[in-house]
Amino acid sequence: MSRAQNTASVPGNRREAVADALERIAPRLPAFEADATLDRALSSSGLRGAAPETAAWLALVAYARHVFTDYDDLLAEGYDRDSARHFVLDDLNATLGEWGCRRQVSEDVEESDEG
């Protein structure tokens, strides 16, 4: 096990490991958004066992989808999750791009059930 993997498995260092991953993934993410994304990654039961990079990415995508797109409004209007995700995909990727993400969300890739 590498030192990074060993350190990330220690509860007190999990936050730091995910924060470091988030900074690499989205270098222009504002501090407030980074804190909110980090809180989401650490509080999600589905992301607790995930590698820091995976937890950071999935939490970032879920956060951006819910806060910076019309995703929740579309769900409230009766759209199913896949349709709502389809309609917000461009806005979601634009937001991720503004934050410096080189990776984008694709319709072909099933994201976490985190949102």
N, C-alpha and C positions, 0 to 999 in steps of 0.2 A: 504494500500500500504506500503510495507516495505521501510525502509530508502534507501536501495540500488536501488530499483525500482524508487523511487522518485528522487534520485540523478541522475540516468541514464537518466531520462527524461529531465533534464536541459541541454540545448545545450552545455554549456561550460564543462560539466562533461561527456558528451557522449564519447568523445575521451578517457578519463581516464577509464571509465567503460569497453569499448571495449578493451583497452590496457590490463587491468587487466585480462579480460577473455582470451585474446590471450596468455598471459603469463601462465595462468593455462593450457590451451589446448596444447601449444607447448613451454614447458619450455626451450628448447635448441635452439629456433629459434634465429638466429643471429640478431643483432640490425638493420642492414640495411633491412633485409627481414621483420622484425617486423614493421618497419616504412612504408615500401611499402604496406604491408598487411593492416595495420591500415588505411592508406590513401585510399586504395581500399574500405574497409568496410564503411568508412565515406562518400565517394563520390558517392557510388552506391545508386541510387534512390530506387532500390529494397530492399536494406538492411537498409534504414533509420528508418523504423518502427520496425525492428526486435529487439528481445532481444539481449543484448550485446554478450552473448555466441553464439547465432545463427549467428549474424553478423560476429563475429570473425571466427567461423568455416567455414562458406561459403566463406568468403573472403580469408581465408588461403588456402582452397582447390582450388579456382579459381586461385589464385596467383601461387601456386605450379604447377598446371596443365599447365598454360601458360608459365611459366618461366623455369621450371625444367624438362619438358617432351617434346616430339615431337608433342604434340597436335596440335599446330598451323600449323606445317608443314604438318601433315596429312590432316587437313582441306583444306590447300592450294592445296594438291594433289587431292582433290575431295572426300575425305571420308566424310560421314555424321557425325554429332556430336556424335551420339551414338556409331558408329563404332570407331571413333577416341578415345573416352573415354575408350572404351573397350581395345584398344591396348596400352594405356598409363597407365592403372590402376595399374599394378605392380610397375612401376617407380614412380607413384604418391604416392602410399602407402609407398614405400621405403623412399622417401623424407620426408614424414610426420613422419615416424618412426625415422629418423635421428634427427628430431626436437623434439623428445620426446613425440609425440602424441600417446596416447593409443588407440584412435579411428582410424578406417580406413574407406576408402570409399569402398562401395560395389556396384556391378553392379545392385543389386536389389533395391537400394535406388536412387530415382531421386533427383539429386542435383539441386541447384538453376540455373537459366538461366544466372547467372553471368559469365558463361564460362565453 
